[in-house]
Every structure is written in C-alpha cells, then in structure tokens.
C-alpha cells in the first residue's frame, strides 16, 4: 500500500515525500523542480514553495457530472467539481506561478469544457498567477477503465485550442502535448505558443508509448510556421521579473543563475 511505502521512507503523506525529493533535486542537480501535485491547500503550498519554481494545479474539469459514480473523476475529489473554488480559496496559490490543464475527450460536453476554461480564466483575472493552460487529449490505454472510450480527434483538439485562446487572458500561454498527435504543428495555427516539457532524455511517463518529437524536428517544424523554438525555465519570464512575490529567495537565486536577461533559459538546447 502507498501509505506503508511512505512510512517506510519516513513520511506520513505524499506532500512530505515530494518536498524531500525537491530538496534533493535542488541540492544535487542543476535542475529546477516543478511540482505537479494537483490542487493543494495553503499548508501544502507553503511547504513546497521553498523547494520549487512553479506548480501544476491540474484542474482538468469543473464538471460535477464527471464526478458521479461511474464517471472518470469519481475517485478524484481534489480534481473535477469544486477544484476551481478550492484553488481560489487557497490563499497561498496566488503567490505561486501555476499552470492548469483541461483534459478533453473523457466524456465531457462542450458546455463543460467552456465552463472549465471560464473558471480558470476567472481565477487568473482575480489573482494573475496562471502562467499556462494545457489542453490535453485523452488517450485510451489497455487495462484502464476507459480502454474502449473513443479519443478526441484532431479537429476536436484544434477547435478546443482555438476557443481556449479566445477565452483565456492573452498573457496566459497555451500548450498542448506534441507527442500525442501526429499533426501537432497545426496547433500553432489555433493559438498554441508553448510545447511544454519535452525531453531528449526521458519518456512521457504518463504516455510512454508516445515518443517525444526530436528537438531538431520540432524546431524545424516550428520555424516553418514562422516561429523560433527557444527553451524556457519552469518559471515564465514575467514571474521571474516578479520573483519577490512568486519565488522563495533560495529558489529565486537559482532561477537567476539559470535565466538570461529576457527570462528564458540561459543555456539553450542545441
């Protein structure tokens, strides 16, 4: 059991374990942790802020219907319905640079997608702390409860991205995974301006069967659309510029050593 495994490692909850790992990353590597733990309360945010650059709150959907018995979110009380209000009530969240994700193709209606995007934007308008929103397409996998559920098609992704770009505040970056669809370059035409975390060293641990595009191919495809691929840190430039609000001083010093004058990564991928 997970609880027993945590106890064997000397922890009583996952957040404590996560903090210990982030501490090791900061102390032993040149990397900057991004905490993708879902919706957190004030105590958890305060615990993780000194050891991370940003957080993923991962709203996914505000649909109450998806949380009903038999729904995809029935066992996820901290996602789904109520997550957006909980995030808004967490006083510590506005003092962190965060991202959200909307997961499409899990049985939600278009109205529920729009409600989720509106909830995310409402929180940002109030606090100004959401640096990006990910639109991610559901992928069916053998052995999961939704193994036979249809996946959203390419046009569905394009429409959702275009609507998200129109609904979200212009300073919020729009992202979609380039490894989950062969026609990912079309996303740029729909308002996408960020490819997210891709790696030449590690797989996508959620979708290991979907290889990341090679950096060179992604750069060439992006250039063909009229844009230059550049590496950023887990913290976006405008939040680095406001480091006193969004970053712990220790993390801010590390970010400062990793960022160039415009806030992007000092050492760009080759």
C-alpha positions in Angstrom: 0.0 0.0 0.0 1.1 3.6 -0.7 0.7 4.6 3.0 3.0 1.8 4.1 5.6 2.6 1.4 5.6 6.3 2.5 6.0 5.2 6.2 9.0 3.0 5.2 10.6 6.2 3.7 9.9 8.1 6.8 6.9 10.1 5.7 3.2 10.3 6.6 1.8 12.0 3.5 2.8 12.3 -0.1 3.4 16.1 0.1 6.2 15.5 2.7 7.8 12.9 0.4 7.5 15.3 -2.6 9.2 18.1 -0.6 12.1 15.8 0.3 12.6 14.9 -3.4 12.6 18.5 -4.4 15.1 19.3 -1.8 17.4 16.7 -3.2 16.9 17.9 -6.8 17.9 21.5 -5.7 20.9 20.3 -3.7 22.3 17.6 -6.0 21.5 18.7 -9.6 21.3 21.8 -11.7 17.6 21.3 -12.2 14.6 23.4 -11.1 11.7 21.4 -9.6 8.2 21.9 -11.0 5.6 20.4 -8.6 2.8 18.8 -10.4 0.8 17.7 -7.4 -2.7 18.9 -8.2 -4.9 21.2 -6.1 -3.1 22.0 -2.8 -4.1 23.7 0.4 -2.3 26.6 2.0 -0.2 24.4 4.2 1.0 22.3 1.3 1.7 25.3 -0.9 3.8 26.9 1.9 5.7 23.6 2.3 6.5 23.3 -1.3 7.2 26.9 -2.3 10.8 26.9 -0.9 11.8 23.9 -3.0 10.1 24.5 -6.3 9.9 27.1 -9.1 6.2 26.5 -10.1 3.2 24.2 -9.5 0.7 22.4 -11.6 -2.8 22.6 -10.2 -4.3 20.4 -12.9 -8.0 21.3 -12.8 -9.0 19.1 -15.8 -12.7 19.8 -15.4 -15.2 21.6 -13.2 -18.0 19.1 -14.2 -19.9 17.7 -11.3 -21.4 15.1 -13.6 -17.9 13.6 -14.3 -17.5 13.1 -10.5 -20.6 10.9 -10.2 -20.3 7.1 -9.6 -19.1 5.5 -12.8 -17.6 8.8 -14.1 -13.9 9.3 -14.8 -13.4 11.6 -11.8 -15.4 9.7 -9.2 -12.3 8.8 -7.2 -10.6 12.2 -7.6 -12.3 14.6 -5.2 -9.5 17.1 -5.5 -9.9 17.4 -9.2 -13.2 17.8 -11.0 -16.0 19.7 -9.4 -15.1 22.2 -6.8 -11.4 22.3 -7.6 -11.6 25.8 -9.0 -13.3 27.3 -6.0 -10.8 25.4 -3.7 -8.0 26.9 -5.7 -9.4 30.3 -5.3 -9.8 29.9 -1.5 -6.2 28.7 -1.1 -4.6 32.0 -0.2 -1.1 30.7 -1.0 -1.9 29.8 -4.6 -1.8 33.3 -5.9 1.7 33.6 -4.6 2.9 30.8 -6.9 3.3 30.6 -10.7 1.0 27.8 -11.6 -0.5 26.0 -14.6 -3.7 24.3 -15.2 -4.7 21.5 -17.6 -8.0 20.8 -19.3 -8.3 17.2 -20.3 -10.6 16.6 -23.2 -12.3 13.5 -24.5 -13.2 11.9 -21.2 -17.0 12.3 -21.7 -17.4 16.0 -21.0 -19.8 18.1 -23.0 -18.7 21.3 -24.9 -20.5 23.3 -22.3 -18.5 21.7 -19.6 -15.2 22.4 -21.5 -16.3 26.1 -21.7 -17.2 26.2 -18.0 -13.7 24.8 -17.1 -11.9 27.4 -19.3 -14.1 30.1 -17.9 -13.3 29.0 -14.3 -9.6 29.0 -15.0 -9.7 32.4 -16.6 -11.8 33.8 -13.7 -9.2 32.7 -11.2 -6.4 34.3 -13.2 -8.3 37.6 -13.7 -8.6 37.7 -9.9 -5.0 36.8 -9.0 -2.8 37.0 -12.1 -0.8 33.9 -11.3 -1.7 31.3 -14.0 1.2 31.2 -16.5 -0.1 28.5 -18.8 -3.1 26.2 -19.6 -2.5 22.8 -21.2 -5.2 21.4 -23.5 -4.5 17.6 -23.4 -6.3 15.0 -25.4 -7.4 11.8 -23.7 -5.5 8.6 -24.8 -7.1 5.2 -24.3 -4.8 2.5 -22.9 -5.2 -1.2 -22.4 -6.1 -2.2 -18.9 -7.7 1.1 -17.9 -11.4 1.6 -17.2 -11.8 3.7 -20.3 -9.7 1.5 -22.6 -12.5 1.4 -25.2 -13.5 5.0 -24.9 -13.1 7.0 -28.1 -10.3 9.5 -28.2 -10.8 13.1 -29.4 -9.8 13.6 -33.0 -7.5 16.2 -34.5 -10.3 18.7 -35.3 -11.6 18.4 -31.8 -8.2 19.4 -30.4 -7.9 22.3 -32.9 -11.3 23.7 -32.0 -10.7 23.4 -28.3 -7.3 25.2 -28.6 -8.8 28.0 -30.7 -11.7 28.5 -28.2 -9.2 28.4 -25.3 -7.1 31.1 -27.0 -10.2 33.3 -27.4 -11.4 32.8 -23.8 -8.2 33.0 -21.8 -6.4 36.2 -20.9 -3.7 36.9 -23.6 -0.8 36.6 -21.2 -1.7 33.0 -20.4 0.4 30.7 -22.6 -1.5 27.9 -24.4 0.1 24.5 -24.6 -0.7 21.0 -26.0 1.5 17.9 -25.9 3.2 17.4 -29.3 3.8 13.7 -28.7 0.1 12.8 -28.5 -0.9 13.6 -32.1 0.9 13.4 -35.4 -0.5 16.8 -36.7 0.7 18.8 -33.7 2.2 21.6 -35.8 -1.4 22.6 -36.7 -1.9 23.6 -33.1 0.2 26.7 -33.7 -2.4 28.0 -36.1 -5.0 27.6 -33.4 -3.2 29.8 -30.9 -0.6 27.5 -29.2 2.6 29.2 -28.2 4.3 26.7 -26.0 5.2 23.0 -26.4 5.6 22.2 -22.7 8.2 19.9 -21.2 9.8 17.7 -23.9 12.9 15.8 -23.3 15.6 14.0 -25.3 16.5 12.0 -22.1 13.2 10.9 -20.5 9.9 9.4 -21.8 6.5 10.8 -21.2 5.8 8.8 -18.0 2.0 9.2 -18.5 2.1 8.2 -22.1 5.4 6.2 -22.5 4.1 4.7 -25.8 4.1 8.2 -27.4 7.6 9.3 -28.1 8.6 13.0 -27.8 9.4 14.6 -31.2 13.1 15.2 -31.7 14.2 18.7 -30.8 15.6 19.3 -34.3 12.4 18.2 -35.9 10.3 20.3 -33.6 12.5 23.3 -34.2 12.3 22.9 -37.9 8.5 22.5 -37.9 8.1 25.5 -35.6 10.3 27.5 -37.9 8.2 26.5 -40.9 5.3 28.1 -39.1 7.2 31.3 -38.7 8.4 30.9 -35.1 11.7 30.2 -33.3 11.9 27.4 -30.8 13.5 28.5 -27.6 14.0 26.9 -24.2 12.3 28.4 -21.1 12.5 27.6 -17.5 9.7 26.1 -15.5 9.0 29.7 -14.4 7.9 32.0 -17.1 9.8 35.3 -17.6 7.1 37.6 -16.2 7.1 35.7 -13.0 10.9 35.7 -12.7 10.6 39.5 -13.1 8.3 39.4 -10.0 10.4 36.9 -8.1 9.8 38.6 -4.7 6.2 37.6 -4.9 6.3 34.3 -6.7 9.6 32.6 -5.7 11.3 31.7 -2.4 14.6 33.6 -2.1 16.7 30.5 -2.4 14.8 29.3 -5.5 15.0 32.9 -6.9 18.8 32.8 -6.7 18.9 29.5 -8.6 16.5 30.8 -11.2 18.6 33.9 -11.6 21.6 31.8 -12.3 19.7 29.8 -14.9 17.9 32.7 -16.8 19.2 35.1 -19.3 18.2 38.8 -19.4 14.8 38.1 -21.0 13.9 35.4 -18.6 14.3 32.4 -20.9 16.9 29.7 -20.2 20.5 30.8 -20.2 21.8 27.7 -22.0 19.5 27.0 -25.0 19.1 23.5 -26.3 21.2 22.7 -29.3 
